[in-house]
């Protein structure tokens, strides 16, 4: 009997212990559920995707979009391949000119053995674009040189010859002769460069050879007051970089470094490059035709900074407002009119005039482009055949001249010269209108492009003589001071 009672007490204790364990387990589960619920409710920020079976737009949160473990992407950029493939194709260009040195008292007594002349040197950069030694650089790097010397990255030096140049785009083509094949860069498509894209500037600033700096494309189609289109970058460029390469991370040549914006003459944050598509076209024209072939629409844009444009809201237009259409040019034949707003040419969006002029600078006469414009709120697209410029305003004197027609050549009995068709008020009393301009300072003129180049060399402070021809075949010479 005693044994039975003891067993019963043991069983009762066991049952009590099991009940206590079960109670503790339930309490633990309940507490865990409360904790998890509180976390879900107050701490977790869940992404939700609103999905519906209708055709409404799907809405979802992107607040927790994952980012790269390396940060913003700076660490992803690798410039080593582009730098290695570029430095050996960029050269140092030395411009040697003969200048007259200042006289000293010793020259007075003993004379000067070099007739007072002293060699002056300027340096820049250039880019080899073919294995047989053709090099593209800036016109201002090689301008007025008596001798050009090119030094490769391996320190070998060669004398260079000027093949051709274009002051308007500041592009020049030179060549060196050597037996070995040279490393060179291929032109890339500058139209495909994007704002924010990484680029490298390679050149010889301050005579420091093979210098590579990195930056991004800050802007495109920048106009520096030259009616031109530049790529703007924040890659460091200094004196000596002119004519050097601007390449993307693939090593493609996308520009020729040309200018900096600075009050000190040294880099302060921005630099500018001629787009590779323009440089390539200039080089191809020089090699094939000997000069640059320019294809024009035949329109004149309105200056958005004039009081008239501001008062009429034309400075806020996105596109190019046509203020005049030149008779006989492609735009006139395609029926473009004053007041049309050009929005696109081929696949290039036009927001301002440098967008248009930069793209057309890659074209030649007789090329056809598709021009999309807005007229009275309606968009239209027409094909336009580009033509050579027929008239131009020449620098310094401001005369408007045009190429001679076959009729003009018969009337004036000459094959050379340009006809004066516009005279500014300052020179109205000189009887210039309608005459043929033959030469400037004894330098012959064959067409309006040559007239612009010749007059561009005139100093504002010196004397200039022009020779003209009238319908009676009489020559007349005028001197301007």
C-alpha positions in Angstrom: 0.0 0.0 0.0 2.8 2.3 0.9 4.5 1.5 -2.4 1.4 2.4 -4.4 1.1 5.8 -2.7 4.7 6.6 -3.4 4.3 5.8 -7.1 1.1 7.9 -7.3 3.0 10.9 -5.8 5.8 10.5 -8.3 3.3 10.4 -11.2 1.6 13.6 -9.8 4.9 15.4 -9.7 5.7 14.4 -13.2 2.4 15.6 -14.5 2.9 19.0 -12.7 6.4 19.4 -14.2 5.0 18.7 -17.7 2.3 21.3 -17.2 4.9 23.9 -16.1 7.0 23.2 -19.2 4.0 23.4 -21.5 3.0 26.8 -19.9 6.5 28.1 -20.3 6.6 27.0 -24.0 3.3 28.8 -24.7 4.5 32.0 -23.0 7.8 31.8 -25.1 5.8 31.3 -28.3 3.5 34.2 -27.5 6.3 36.5 -26.6 8.1 35.7 -29.8 5.0 36.3 -31.9 4.6 39.7 -30.2 8.3 40.6 -30.8 8.1 39.6 -34.5 4.9 41.5 -35.0 6.3 44.6 -33.5 9.4 44.5 -35.7 7.3 44.0 -38.8 5.0 46.9 -37.8 7.5 49.5 -36.6 11.0 48.7 -38.1 10.9 46.9 -41.4 10.5 49.0 -44.6 9.1 46.7 -47.2 9.0 47.2 -51.0 5.6 46.7 -52.4 4.6 46.2 -56.0 1.0 47.1 -56.9 -0.2 44.5 -59.3 -3.6 44.6 -61.0 -5.3 42.8 -63.7 -6.4 45.9 -65.5 -4.5 48.1 -68.0 -3.5 50.8 -65.5 0.2 51.6 -65.1 2.1 49.5 -62.5 3.4 51.5 -59.5 6.2 50.3 -57.3 8.5 51.8 -54.7 12.3 52.1 -55.6 13.4 53.4 -52.2 15.4 50.3 -51.5 16.8 49.8 -54.9 20.2 48.1 -54.3 23.4 50.0 -55.3 26.7 48.7 -56.3 28.9 47.4 -53.5 31.7 49.7 -55.0 29.7 52.9 -54.6 28.8 55.3 -57.4 30.8 53.6 -60.1 34.1 55.5 -59.8 35.9 52.3 -58.9 34.4 50.6 -61.9 36.2 52.9 -64.4 39.5 51.5 -65.7 41.6 54.0 -67.7 44.8 51.8 -68.0 43.9 50.2 -71.4 42.9 53.5 -73.0 46.0 55.2 -71.6 48.4 52.5 -72.8 46.9 52.5 -76.3 47.0 56.3 -76.6 50.3 57.7 -75.2 52.4 56.2 -78.0 50.2 57.8 -80.6 50.4 61.3 -79.2 53.5 63.3 -80.2 55.2 66.6 -79.2 55.1 69.3 -81.9 57.6 72.1 -81.8 57.1 75.2 -83.9 60.3 77.0 -84.7 60.0 80.6 -86.1 62.7 83.2 -86.8 62.0 86.4 -84.8 64.1 89.5 -84.6 65.9 89.9 -81.3 66.3 93.2 -79.5 69.5 95.1 -80.4 72.2 95.4 -77.7 75.1 97.8 -77.4 77.5 95.0 -78.4 75.6 94.6 -81.7 76.2 98.3 -82.3 80.0 97.9 -82.0 80.6 94.4 -83.3 77.5 93.7 -85.4 75.1 90.8 -85.1 76.2 87.5 -86.7 72.6 86.4 -87.2 71.3 89.7 -88.6 69.4 90.2 -85.4 67.3 87.0 -85.8 66.7 84.6 -82.9 64.8 81.4 -83.1 61.6 81.3 -81.2 59.9 78.0 -80.2 56.4 77.1 -79.3 55.2 73.6 -78.4 52.0 71.7 -78.6 50.8 68.2 -79.2 49.6 66.1 -82.2 47.9 62.7 -82.8 49.2 60.1 -85.2 46.2 59.0 -87.3 47.9 56.6 -89.8 50.8 54.2 -89.6 52.7 56.1 -92.4 53.0 59.3 -90.4 50.0 61.6 -90.9 49.4 63.7 -87.8 46.4 65.9 -86.9 47.0 68.9 -84.6 45.7 72.4 -84.1 46.3 75.1 -86.7 47.5 77.5 -84.0 50.2 75.0 -83.0 51.8 75.0 -86.4 50.8 78.5 -87.6 53.6 80.7 -89.1 56.3 78.0 -88.5 59.6 78.2 -90.4 60.3 74.6 -89.2 58.2 71.9 -87.5 59.7 69.2 -85.4 57.8 66.2 -84.2 59.1 64.1 -81.2 57.6 60.6 -80.7 57.0 59.0 -77.3 60.3 57.1 -77.8 62.2 60.4 -78.0 62.9 60.1 -81.8 62.5 63.4 -83.6 61.6 64.1 -87.2 61.0 67.2 -89.3 57.4 67.6 -90.3 55.7 69.0 -93.4 52.4 70.9 -93.4 49.9 69.1 -95.7 47.0 71.5 -95.1 45.2 73.5 -92.5 41.8 75.1 -91.7 41.9 78.2 -89.4 38.1 78.1 -89.0 38.1 74.8 -87.2 41.7 75.2 -85.9 42.6 71.8 -87.4 45.8 71.1 -89.3 47.3 68.1 -91.0 51.1 67.5 -91.0 53.3 64.5 -92.0 56.6 62.9 -91.0 58.6 60.5 -93.2 60.1 57.4 -91.5 60.6 53.8 -92.3 58.9 52.1 -89.4 55.1 51.8 -89.1 53.8 54.1 -86.3 51.2 53.4 -83.7 48.1 55.5 -84.4 44.6 56.2 -83.2 41.4 55.6 -85.1 38.7 58.3 -85.1 35.7 57.5 -83.0 32.2 58.8 -83.5 31.9 62.0 -81.4 28.1 62.2 -82.0 27.8 59.2 -79.7 29.6 60.8 -76.8 27.4 61.4 -73.8 27.4 64.0 -71.1 28.9 62.4 -68.0 31.0 59.9 -70.0 34.6 59.4 -68.8 37.3 60.8 -71.1 41.1 61.1 -71.1 43.1 64.1 -72.3 46.6 63.0 -73.5 49.3 65.5 -74.5 52.4 67.3 -73.5 51.6 70.2 -71.2 54.5 72.4 -70.1 56.8 70.0 -72.2 55.9 67.1 -69.9 55.6 64.3 -72.4 52.9 61.6 -72.3 50.7 63.2 -69.7 47.3 61.6 -69.1 44.5 63.4 -67.2 40.9 62.1 -66.7 37.5 63.8 -66.5 34.0 63.7 -67.9 32.2 65.2 -70.8 30.8 68.3 -69.2 28.8 69.5 -72.2 28.5 69.2 -75.9 28.0 71.7 -78.8 29.6 74.5 -76.8 29.9 77.8 -78.8 32.9 79.9 -77.9 31.9 82.7 -80.2 33.3 81.1 -83.3 30.0 79.6 -84.7 31.6 76.3 -83.9 30.7 73.2 -81.8 33.1 72.1 -79.1 33.1 69.2 -76.6 33.6 70.6 -73.1 35.4 68.5 -70.5 36.8 68.9 -67.0 39.9 66.8 -67.8 42.9 69.0 -66.9 44.4 70.7 -70.1 47.2 73.2 -70.0 49.4 75.0 -72.5 51.1 72.3 -74.5 48.0 70.1 -74.6 46.7 71.8 -77.7 46.5 69.4 -80.6 46.5 66.4 -78.3 44.0 63.5 -78.0 40.7 63.4 -76.2 39.7 59.7 -76.0 37.0 57.6 -74.3 37.7 54.6 -72.1 37.8 52.4 -75.1 40.7 54.4 -76.5 38.7 55.9 -79.4 39.7 59.4 -80.5 36.6 61.6 -79.8 38.2 65.0 -79.9 41.3 67.2 -80.5 42.0 69.3 -77.4 42.0 72.9 -78.5 41.3 75.5 -75.9 40.9 76.3 -72.2 38.7 78.8 -70.5 41.0 80.7 -68.2 41.9 84.2 -67.1 45.4 83.1 -66.2 46.3 81.0 -69.3 46.3 77.8 -67.2 43.7 75.2 -66.5 40.9 76.4 -64.1 38.3 73.7 -64.5 37.1 73.5 -68.1 38.7 72.7 -71.5 37.4 72.3 -75.0 38.0 69.9 -77.9 37.1 69.9 -81.6 34.8 66.9 -82.0 36.4 64.0 -83.9 33.7 63.9 -86.6 34.6 67.5 -87.5 38.4 66.9 -87.3 38.1 63.7 -89.5 36.1 65.5 -92.1 38.6 68.4 -92.3 41.5 65.9 -92.6 39.7 63.9 -95.3 38.9 67.1 -97.3 42.5 68.3 -97.1 43.8 65.0 -98.3 41.3 64.6 -101.1 40.6 68.2 -102.2 43.5 70.3 -100.8 41.0 72.4 -98.8 37.9 72.1 -96.7 34.6 71.5 -98.5 31.7 73.0 -96.6 28.1 72.0 -97.2 25.6 74.7 -96.1 21.8 74.8 -95.6 21.6 78.4 -96.7 19.8 79.8 -93.6 20.7 82.5 -91.2 19.7 82.0 -87.5 18.5 84.8 -85.3 20.9 86.0 -82.6 19.0 85.0 -79.4 20.8 87.8 -77.4 19.5 90.7 -79.5 16.8 93.0 -78.0 14.4 92.0 -80.7 14.8 88.3 -80.0 14.4 88.9 -76.2 11.4 91.1 -76.6 9.6 88.5 -78.8 10.6 85.5 -76.7 12.8 84.1 -79.5 15.6 83.6 -77.0 13.6 81.0 -75.2 12.9 78.8 -78.3 14.3 75.3 -78.3 15.6 74.9 -81.8 17.1 77.2 -84.5 14.8 80.1 -85.5 15.3 80.9 -89.2 15.6 84.7 -89.7 16.6 84.5 -93.4 16.7 82.0 -96.2 19.4 82.6 -98.9 18.1 82.4 -102.5 19.6 79.6 -104.6 20.7 77.5 -101.6 19.3 74.2 -100.5 17.0 75.5 -97.8 15.4 77.9 -100.4 14.8 75.1 -102.8 13.3 72.9 -100.1 10.9 75.8 -99.3 12.1 76.6 -95.8 10.8 80.0 -94.7 11.6 82.8 -92.3 10.0 82.0 -89.0 10.5 78.2 -89.3 12.1 76.6 -86.2 14.6 73.8 -87.1 14.2 71.0 -84.5 16.2 68.1 -85.9 18.6 67.3 -88.8 18.9 63.6 -89.6 19.1 61.9 -86.2 20.6 64.9 -84.4 18.3 66.8 -82.1 18.8 70.6 -82.5 18.3 72.7 -79.4 20.6 75.5 -80.3 22.6 76.7 -83.3 25.9 74.9 -82.4 24.0 71.6 -82.5 23.1 72.4 -86.1 26.4 73.9 -87.2 28.4 71.2 -85.5 26.6 68.4 -87.4 26.7 70.3 -90.8 30.5 70.8 -90.3 30.8 67.0 -91.0 29.0 67.3 -94.3 30.1 68.3 -97.8 28.4 70.1 -100.7 25.8 67.9 -102.5 25.2 65.8 -99.3 21.5 65.5 -98.5 20.1 65.8 -95.0 16.6 65.4 -93.6 15.5 68.6 -91.8 12.6 68.6 -89.4 11.2 72.0 -88.6 8.2 73.5 -86.9 5.9 75.9 -88.8 2.7 77.3 -87.2 2.7 74.6 -84.6 3.0 71.8 -87.1 6.2 69.6 -87.6 7.4 68.8 -91.1 10.4 67.0 -92.5 12.0 67.8 -95.9 15.2 66.6 -97.7 17.7 69.4 -98.2 20.7 69.3 -100.5 23.7 71.1 -99.0 25.6 73.6 -101.2 28.8 75.6 -101.2 28.6 79.0 -99.6 28.0 81.6 -102.3 28.5 84.8 -100.3 30.4 85.7 -97.1 31.3 88.7 -95.0 35.1 89.1 -95.1 36.9 90.2 -91.8 38.2 93.6 -91.0 36.6 95.6 -93.9 33.2 93.9 -93.6 32.6 93.6 -97.3 30.1 91.0 -98.5 31.5 89.1 -101.5 30.2 86.2 -103.6 31.8 83.7 -106.0 31.9 84.7 -109.6 29.3 83.1 -111.9 30.1 82.1 -115.4 28.3 85.3 -116.5 30.5 87.4 -114.2 33.6 85.8 -115.6 32.6 86.8 -119.2 31.6 90.3 -118.3 34.8 91.1 -116.3 37.0 88.8 -118.5 38.6 87.1 -115.5 38.6 83.7 -114.0 39.8 84.8 -110.6 38.5 87.0 -107.9 35.2 87.5 -106.0 32.4 90.1 -106.6 31.6 92.7 -104.0 27.8 92.6 -103.4 27.6 94.4 -100.1 29.4 97.4 -98.7 29.1 98.7 -95.1 28.2 102.3 -94.4 31.9 103.2 -93.6 33.0 102.5 -97.2 30.0 103.6 -99.2 31.8 106.5 -100.8 34.7 104.4 -102.3 32.8 103.0 -105.3 33.4 99.4 -104.3 30.0 97.9 -105.0 29.7 95.6 -108.1 33.5 95.4 -108.7 35.6 92.3 -108.6 38.2 92.0 -105.8 41.3 90.4 -107.3 43.9 90.5 -104.6 44.8 91.7 -101.1 48.4 92.9 -100.4 49.4 91.3 -103.7 47.9 87.9 -102.6 45.5 86.6 -105.3 41.9 85.6 -104.4 40.1 82.8 -106.2 37.0 82.3 -104.1 35.2 83.5 -101.0 36.8 81.0 -98.7 40.3 82.2 -99.8 39.0 85.8 -99.3 38.0 85.1 -95.7 41.4 83.5 -95.1 43.4 86.3 -96.6 41.5 89.1 -94.9 41.7 87.2 -91.7 45.5 87.8 -91.7 45.2 91.5 -92.0 46.3 93.6 -89.0 44.0 96.3 -87.7 46.9 98.6 -87.2 48.7 98.3 -90.5 48.2 99.3 -94.1 46.2 97.1 -96.5 46.0 97.4 -100.3 43.3 95.8 -102.4 43.2 95.5 -106.2 39.8 95.6 -108.0 38.5 95.2 -111.5 35.5 97.0 -113.0 33.4 96.1 -116.0 35.5 98.1 -118.4 38.5 96.0 -117.5 40.3 98.7 -115.6 42.2 97.9 -112.5 42.0 100.0 -109.4 44.1 99.9 -106.3 43.0 101.2 -102.9 45.0 101.5 -99.7 43.2 101.3 -96.3 44.9 102.3 -93.1 
